[in-house]
């Protein structure tokens, strides 16, 4: 299968996962991108692809099961701060450490979902 087709398929799977679970699409997409793109580019493309997927998932979730927004506010505030800090340090973290951390987060998330 060609790289572009693998990426399309992984993107579709990431969108479905993100839409159903409200997140986690990047855990589907990143391993495919990491095999086909060099170093940091895989992480950057994953984040860029997940942004619109998350926006669509959020819109669908708000339409079908609107949460009390006050419950989301603390997560949003922390997430925005974390996003800024992560973006500022992204270029300084060695790629090997990025890959290891991503793998550990995927394992942790998988175990948490199962328990």
Number of C-alpha atoms within 10 A of each C-alpha: 5 6 13 10 10 15 16 12 14 20 23 16 16 23 26 17 18 22 21 14 12 15 18 20 25 25 20 19 27 25 17 18 23 17 11 15 14 11 16 18 14 19 23 15 15 22 15 11 17 21 12 12 22 18 12 15 21 17 13 15 16 13 10 9 8 11 11 9 10 8 9 10 11 11 11 12 11 11 12 12 12 12 12 12 11 12 12 10 10 15 10 8 11 11 16 11 10 15 17 11 12 17 15 12 13 16 13 11 14 13 10 9 8 6 6
